[in-house]
Amino acid sequence: MHRQNHKRVTAALIAAVLSIGLPVAVFADGAALYKAKCAACHAADGSGNTTVGKSLKVKPFASPEVQKSTDAELTQIITDGKGKMPAYGKKMTPAEIESLVAVIRTMK
């Protein structure tokens, strides 16, 4: 069941990326990074519905608070960290961080 849900989320994200004109290769890199670095806390679907996400009270990416954030604000949060979220500015390239922002934008 979990694998089916993951496939549906992935298919929906790819469709969203294609609809906004983002190159699929950029999205694929961002999706892989998201899975490796973000999903443990933020969940595969960006809901924050994980044990760690609930304990840290992470905001769902579909929430108005996150969606009203600019790309620059999301980039800064990923780069510098926020609260208990670690900074990734020295661990990822600007292009990788940009690809994560693009993935987050698809999780409305």
C-alpha positions as CSV (number, residue, x, y, z in Angstrom):
1,M,0.0,0.0,0.0
2,H,2.8,2.4,0.9
3,R,4.5,1.8,-2.4
4,Q,1.3,2.5,-4.3
5,N,0.9,5.8,-2.5
6,H,4.5,6.7,-3.2
7,K,4.0,6.0,-6.9
8,R,0.8,8.2,-7.0
9,V,2.6,11.1,-5.2
10,T,5.5,10.8,-7.6
11,A,3.2,10.7,-10.7
12,A,1.3,13.7,-9.4
13,L,4.5,15.6,-8.7
14,I,5.9,14.9,-12.2
15,A,2.6,16.0,-13.8
16,A,2.7,19.2,-11.7
17,V,6.3,19.9,-12.8
18,L,5.5,19.4,-16.4
19,S,2.5,21.7,-16.1
20,I,4.8,24.6,-14.8
21,G,7.5,24.0,-17.4
22,L,10.3,22.8,-15.0
23,P,12.7,20.5,-16.7
24,V,12.0,16.9,-15.5
25,A,15.7,16.3,-14.8
26,V,15.8,19.2,-12.4
27,F,12.8,17.9,-10.6
28,A,14.2,14.4,-10.5
29,D,17.3,15.6,-8.8
30,G,15.1,17.7,-6.3
31,A,12.8,14.7,-5.7
32,A,15.8,12.5,-4.9
33,L,17.3,15.1,-2.6
34,Y,13.9,15.6,-0.9
35,K,13.5,11.9,-0.3
36,A,17.0,11.7,1.1
37,K,17.1,14.9,3.2
38,C,13.6,16.1,3.9
39,A,11.1,13.3,3.9
40,A,12.1,11.9,7.3
41,C,10.6,15.0,8.9
42,H,8.4,16.5,6.3
43,A,6.9,13.2,4.9
44,A,6.9,12.1,1.3
45,D,3.9,14.2,0.6
46,G,5.1,17.3,2.5
47,S,2.4,16.9,5.2
48,G,4.8,16.7,8.1
49,N,2.9,13.6,9.2
50,T,5.9,11.7,10.5
51,T,7.0,10.9,14.1
52,V,9.8,13.5,13.9
53,G,7.6,16.0,12.0
54,K,4.8,15.8,14.6
55,S,7.3,16.2,17.5
56,L,8.9,19.2,15.8
57,K,5.5,20.6,14.7
58,V,6.7,21.2,11.2
59,K,4.3,23.1,9.0
60,P,2.7,21.2,6.0
61,F,4.0,22.5,2.7
62,A,0.3,22.9,1.6
63,S,-0.4,25.3,4.5
64,P,-1.1,28.9,3.6
65,E,1.9,30.0,5.7
66,V,4.4,27.9,3.6
67,Q,2.7,28.6,0.3
68,K,2.7,32.4,0.8
69,S,6.5,32.2,1.4
70,T,8.6,33.5,-1.5
71,D,11.1,31.2,-3.2
72,A,13.8,33.4,-1.7
73,E,12.4,32.8,1.8
74,L,12.2,29.1,1.2
75,T,15.7,29.1,-0.2
76,Q,17.0,31.0,2.9
77,I,15.3,28.5,5.3
78,I,16.9,25.5,3.5
79,T,20.3,27.3,3.3
80,D,20.4,28.7,6.8
81,G,18.1,26.3,8.7
82,K,15.2,27.4,10.9
83,G,14.5,26.3,14.5
84,K,15.5,22.6,14.7
85,M,15.9,22.2,11.0
86,P,19.5,22.0,10.0
87,A,21.2,24.3,7.5
88,Y,22.0,22.8,4.2
89,G,23.8,25.8,2.6
90,K,27.2,24.1,3.0
91,K,26.0,20.6,2.1
92,M,24.1,21.5,-1.1
93,T,24.7,23.6,-4.1
94,P,22.5,26.6,-4.9
95,A,21.0,24.5,-7.8
96,E,20.2,21.6,-5.5
97,I,18.4,24.0,-3.1
98,E,16.5,25.6,-6.0
99,S,15.4,22.1,-7.0
100,L,14.1,21.5,-3.5
101,V,12.1,24.7,-3.6
102,A,10.6,23.6,-6.9
103,V,9.6,20.3,-5.3
104,I,8.1,22.1,-2.3
105,R,6.0,24.2,-4.7
106,T,4.4,21.1,-6.2
107,M,3.1,20.1,-2.7
108,K,0.1,22.4,-2.6
